[in-house]
Amino acid sequence: MQKLGPSAGASASDQATRRVGRRGFTLIELLIVVVVLGILGLIAVPRIGRQVSESKIRQAASVVAGDLEQAVSLAARSRRPLVIRCDCANRTLLLRDRGVADSVRLRRSFNVGSGLEVSTMTLTPDSVVVFPNGILSDTLAVRLDGPDGYTRTVTLSRAGRVRVVAP
């Protein structure tokens, strides 16, 4: 007795044609893949956005730390006291000579478009004097806040040591 099936009576070339014709994906299979990838993308986008925002705050804190180290070094090199202050309303860090009102040595902006965007910037106390021997008039803390609540604080001790800390 002979088995009858879908290929019974079909020639070898017909069977090869059927196998070749089945290569590829159906429209339903492609739609399912697109929907799954879309759902995964919707899950990942908020996390990626938060990581980008946190990265900007970390980068801004690193720049502030470098600027504070530069202030201590510049005071020693120029043998003049320098003042570190903040125009916090405009999110700008200023470094200037203590005795001269118009001498701005460094102006760093943390506004939108500067590449170092922060939501708020707070300097505690309002200004600090850096003496040529590397000693500061007071301990300084610069707090940088991001739009999603992520915060970094850069501290400068009276001895001139800079640290970036998470509150």
C-alpha positions in Angstrom: 0.0 0.0 0.0 1.2 3.4 -1.0 1.1 6.4 1.3 -0.9 9.3 0.0 0.2 12.8 1.2 0.6 16.3 0.0 3.6 15.3 -2.1 2.1 12.1 -3.5 2.1 12.4 -7.3 4.1 15.6 -7.3 7.3 15.7 -9.2 10.6 16.6 -7.5 10.7 20.0 -9.2 7.2 20.8 -7.7 8.5 19.9 -4.3 11.6 22.1 -4.7 9.5 25.0 -5.9 7.2 24.8 -2.8 10.2 24.8 -0.5 11.8 27.8 -2.2 8.5 29.7 -2.3 8.3 29.5 1.6 11.4 31.5 2.2 10.8 34.8 4.1 8.3 36.0 6.7 4.6 36.7 6.5 3.1 40.1 7.1 1.7 39.0 10.5 5.1 37.8 11.7 6.7 41.1 10.7 3.9 43.1 12.5 4.4 41.1 15.7 8.1 41.8 15.6 7.5 45.5 15.1 5.0 45.7 17.9 7.3 43.9 20.3 10.2 46.2 19.4 8.0 49.2 19.9 6.9 48.1 23.3 10.6 47.5 24.3 11.5 51.0 23.0 8.7 52.6 25.0 10.0 50.9 28.1 13.6 52.0 27.5 13.1 55.6 26.5 12.4 57.0 30.0 15.4 55.2 31.4 17.7 56.5 28.6 16.4 60.1 29.1 17.1 59.9 32.9 20.6 58.6 32.2 21.3 61.4 29.8 20.1 64.0 32.4 22.2 62.5 35.1 25.2 62.4 32.9 24.9 66.1 32.2 24.8 66.9 35.9 27.8 64.7 36.6 29.7 66.4 33.7 28.7 69.9 35.1 29.9 68.9 38.6 33.2 67.7 37.1 33.6 71.0 35.3 32.9 73.0 38.5 35.5 70.8 40.3 38.1 71.6 37.7 37.2 75.3 37.9 37.6 75.4 41.6 41.0 73.6 41.4 42.0 76.1 38.8 41.0 79.0 41.1 43.3 77.7 43.9 46.2 77.3 41.4 45.6 80.6 39.8 45.6 82.5 43.1 49.0 80.9 43.9 50.4 81.6 40.5 49.3 85.2 40.3 50.2 85.8 44.0 46.8 87.6 44.5 43.7 86.7 46.3 40.8 85.7 44.1 37.1 85.7 44.8 34.8 82.8 43.8 31.2 83.8 43.5 28.0 82.8 41.8 25.4 84.6 39.9 23.0 81.8 40.8 20.0 83.5 39.1 21.8 83.2 35.8 23.5 79.9 36.7 27.0 81.4 36.2 30.2 80.8 38.2 32.6 83.8 38.4 36.3 83.9 39.4 37.7 87.4 39.7 40.6 89.3 41.5 39.6 90.5 44.9 40.6 94.1 44.7 39.5 94.8 41.2 35.8 94.9 40.4 35.9 94.4 36.7 38.6 91.7 36.5 36.8 88.5 35.6 39.3 85.6 35.3 36.8 83.0 34.6 33.0 83.0 33.8 31.4 79.6 33.4 27.7 79.5 32.4 25.5 76.5 33.1 22.5 77.8 31.2 20.5 76.1 28.5 22.6 75.9 25.3 26.0 75.9 27.1 26.2 72.1 27.0 26.3 72.1 30.8 22.6 72.7 31.6 21.5 72.6 35.2 18.1 73.5 36.6 19.4 75.3 39.7 22.8 76.2 41.0 23.5 77.2 44.7 26.8 78.5 46.2 27.2 78.3 50.0 28.4 80.8 51.1 27.7 83.5 48.5 31.4 84.1 47.9 34.7 82.8 49.0 38.2 84.3 48.9 41.1 82.1 47.8 44.4 83.4 49.2 47.7 82.9 47.4 48.9 80.4 50.0 46.0 78.1 48.9 43.8 78.7 52.0 40.2 79.7 51.6 38.2 82.2 53.8 35.5 79.5 54.2 34.5 76.1 53.0 32.6 76.3 49.7 29.8 74.1 48.5 28.3 74.3 45.0 25.1 72.4 44.5 23.9 71.5 41.0 20.4 70.2 40.5 19.0 68.6 37.4 15.5 68.7 36.0 14.6 65.3 37.4 15.8 65.9 40.9 19.3 64.4 40.4 21.8 66.4 42.4 25.6 66.7 42.8 27.5 68.9 45.3 31.0 70.0 44.7 32.9 71.0 47.9 36.1 73.0 48.3 37.7 72.7 51.8 39.5 75.6 53.5 42.7 73.8 52.6 41.9 73.7 48.9 40.7 70.1 48.5 37.9 69.6 45.9 35.4 66.8 46.1 32.3 65.8 44.2 29.7 64.2 46.4 26.1 63.0 46.0 23.9 64.4 48.8 
